[in-house]
């Protein structure tokens, strides 16, 4: 694995995300709860630019007629069909076998690097 510069840490912190191109691949870098996550900007459902979707929370499992909202800032919603993914794991909320393709992120002197195959 080789590390590649992806973004400045301050730029990602300012908006919570950055969509960047690294080694010809579009990636979304997200800042969630003090951690950085990098996901390929392709929805596994229909190829949408998933990292451009809205981030927020979602309705959690709850009792009948009760609606509990949670996971604020951790959920990415695909802009095409509304599929929801947990930004900390990449997993689809309704089918955990569906997952975004992720990459490790490291921070060095205010710069974010992603690790990709050479």
Secondary structure, DSSP 8 states (H G I E B T S, - for coil): -EEEEEEEHHHHHHHSEEEEEETTEEEEEEEETTEEEEEES--TTT---GGGSEEEEEEE--STT--EEEEEEEEEE-TTT--EEETTT-BBSS-TT-B--EE-EEEETTEEEEEE--
